Amino acid sequence: MSDKKVVVPIMSELAAEGKEPDILFWVGCAGSFDDRAKKVTVAFTKILNTVGINFAILGNEERCTGDPARRAGNEFLFQMTAQQNIMTLQMYNVKKIVTACPHCFNILKNEYPVLGLNNVEVIHHSQLLQQLINDGKLKVEGGAFQGKTITYHDSCFLGRANGVYEAPRTVLEQLDATLHEMKRSKSNGLCCGAGGAQMFKEDEKGDKRINDERASEVIGTGAEVVAANCPFCITMLQDGLKPENDKRKSPIMVLDLSEMIVQSNKL
């Protein structure tokens, strides 16, 4: 990536100037604090800057959506957190949200409206990237992945939970590479092992970890890159692929769609 300065407007600062962005970028906990996921946040922000989208983030006013708490069974903590977020979103008159985390996407889109978040469009960043490509606002140079074989991992909350399969694949089609699907993909895709708050608890008894099973399927495609769209999936896939990558001169890369565009376009 280039060292070009990344511009990230803050919602409160825009509000003080009487301005409202077109889109709120919901960064999420992983995108804010996890070192690996922060690279995705920077990459996606570079794309937003490049295409000139009028966006902002909440900054310190953004709290966890409460998704891990609800999945783990702490409904009280979830509802308390969600109500705080809804009050913040309504205060800023937010009408459209984009996020790079399928967990945030799913809960904001499908579960927050029951608690009062109405008339707000929520999209995943892969959907926005597809829209930008379709509208001719984002052109993807495929050189960085020319001749490479890529496989794609469907995250549970984007895929099976919300039926978003084609948007990320449309983005990948712009790269000068070969897409080799895993046997378990789309509606038959295999979880990375992090869903349902499993990311934050000890393994349960079993013969094999789920991310190790998924990593074996990635290796079986012969892919040099596995594309993902979720910070949890990226972590789990990287961990699952580590034993194989330790033996390779050229490791199998795990990249978010936005990172692939940034590498291809040298943003």
N, C-alpha and C positions, 0 to 999 in steps of 0.2 A: 504494500500500500504506500501511497505517497504521504508526505508529511504535511499536506495541505490542511489548514485549520478547519476543524469540524465545528459548525455553528449549531448550537442547541438552544433554541428559545425556551424560556421558562414561562409557564402559564400566568403566574402571578405578576411577572414583569410586564407581559403584554396587557394584562387586565388593567394595570396601573396607567397604561398609555391609552386605554379605551379601545384596545384591539382584541379581536377574537380569531384564533387560527382556524383553518378549515378542518384540520385533523389533530386529535390528541394522540401522541405516541405513548402508549402505555408500556413502560420499560419492563416492569415486573421485577421480582426479587432477584432472580437469577441474573437477569440482564443488568442489574444494578450492582450486585455484590460478588457474583462468581467470576473469577478471573477469565475463565474460558468463555462464558456467556457474554461478558463485557465486550469481547472482540466482535460478536455478532451485533451488539448494540451500536458499536462504532461503525461497522460496515453498513448497516441499514441506514444509519444517520447520514453517512456519506452519500448514499443513493438519494435520499430525500433532499439533501443539499444540491446535488447535481441536477436533479430534474426540477428544482425550484418549487417544491411543495411547501405551502404555508402551514407549518406544524409547530407544536410545542409539547413539552413534557410537564408533568406536575412537579418534578423535582422532589424536595423534601415533603411535599404534601401527598405524594403517592404512598399508599400503604399496600401491604400484601392483600390480594383479593380475598384471602381466606380459604382458597381452594384446598390447601393441604389440611387445614383444620377440619373442614367439612368431610373430606375423604377419610380422615382419621377418626371421625366420630364426635368432634367437639363442635356441636351445632351452635352453642352459645357464643363461642369465640368467633365462629364464622359470621353469624348475623351481626354481632357488634362491629366487626371489621368492615363488613359489607355496607352497613348503614353509614359509617363514617365516610367511606369512599363515595357512596351515592350522594351524600350531602355536598361533598367537594365537587363532584361532576356537575351537579345541578347548579351550584353557585357560579361555576364558570360557563354555564349554558352549553356544555359539550354536546355536539350533535353527531360526531363521528369519531370512532376510536380504532386505531390499528395497533396490533401487538405482535411481537415475534414469538410469543409463548402460546402454544395451543391450550394450555391449562387456563391461562388468563382469558384467552379468546372464548373458550367454552363457557366459563362461569359468568363472564360479563355478558355474553350474548344470550345465554339460555337460562341462567339462574338469578341474575340480578333483577330482571324485569319483575319477577314475582315480589321482590322487596321494594319496588318503586322506581327502578331505572327504566323509564319509558322513552320512546321516540329517539333512541340513540342507535345509530348503525355501528356494529362491531364487526371488523374484518381482520383476518390474519394477514401477516405481511406478505405471504406468498400470493394471496389474492390481489393485494395492491400491486405487487410486482407484475402479475399477469395483466392487470388493467393498464399499467403504464406501458407495457410492451405492446399490447393490442392497440392502444391509442397512438403509438408511435413516439411517445415521450421518452421512452427508454430503449436504447438500442444496445444489444449485448454483443460484444466481441468475443468470439469463442477461442481465440488463440491460445490462452493459457491451458486449455484442456483438449487441445487438438490431438486427435488420435487416441485419447484415453477412453477407458471403459468405466462408466459410472453406474452405480446402482442407487436406488432411492428407497429410503425407509419411511413408510407411512406412520406417522405418530397416531396413537389411538384417538386422542381428542380432536385432532383435525380430520382424520380419516373416518373411522367407523362411527364416531360420535356425531360428526357433522357433515359427512359425505363430501369432503373437499379432497378430491383426488387429482383432478385435471390441472388445476392452477399451478401447483409446483412442477408438474411434468411439462406444462407449457413453457415454464421458465427454463427448464433443463434442455428443452428442444432447441433453444437459442444457442446453446454451446456446441462447438464443433467436436462432439464426442458421441460415443455409442452408449445408449441407455440399455442396460441389461437388468431386467426385473428379477427379483427373487421369486421363488415359487410361491411363497406366502406374501402376497402384496394386496394393495387396495382393500376391499372388504374382508379379505382373508389374511390381512397382515398380522404379524406377530408383534406383540408389545415388547418394548425394550426392557421392561422389568421395573420401571420406576413409577408407574401409575398407581393410583389409589393410595398415595402417601407411602408407597413401598420404598421410595427414594430415601426416606428418613428413618427407617427401622431396620432391624437385623433380619438376615435371611431366615426364611422358614425352611423346614426340613424338605429335602428333595434330592434328586439325583444330579441335577445340573441347574446352574443359575440361568435365568431367562436370557440375560444379555450375552452369556456365553453361547447359548443356542442360536441367538440371532446373529452373533458374530460369525458362527460357523456357516450360516446361510450367506452372509456377505462374502466370505472367503470363497464359497462355492461358485459364485458368479464370475470370479476372476477379475473383479473390479479393482481399479486402482484408487477410486474415490467413492465414498458413500455419502450421498447428499441427505441432509436431514433438515428439519424445520422446527426443532424443539430443543431447548437447552438441556432438559433432562435426558432426552434421547441421545444427544451428542455426548454427554458424560458417560452414559451407560454403554454406548457403542465403543467409545474410546477405551473404556476399561475392559470390555469384552475382547477387543482386538489386540490388546497389549501383548499377550503371549505370542501371537503370530507376528506382530510388528517387531518384537524384540529379535526375531530371527531374520528379518528382511533388511536388505540394504535400502530399499525404497518402501517405507511403511504405507499402509492403506490409510489415506487421509479421510477424516470425518469433518465435513464442512457444511455450514448453513448455506442456503441458497443465496443469501445476500453477500456472503463472503466470496462465493464463486463468481458473482457478478463483479464485485470490486476487483478481484484478481484478474478477471478477463478484461475489464475495461481500464485497469491500472488507475483506479480512482485514488 
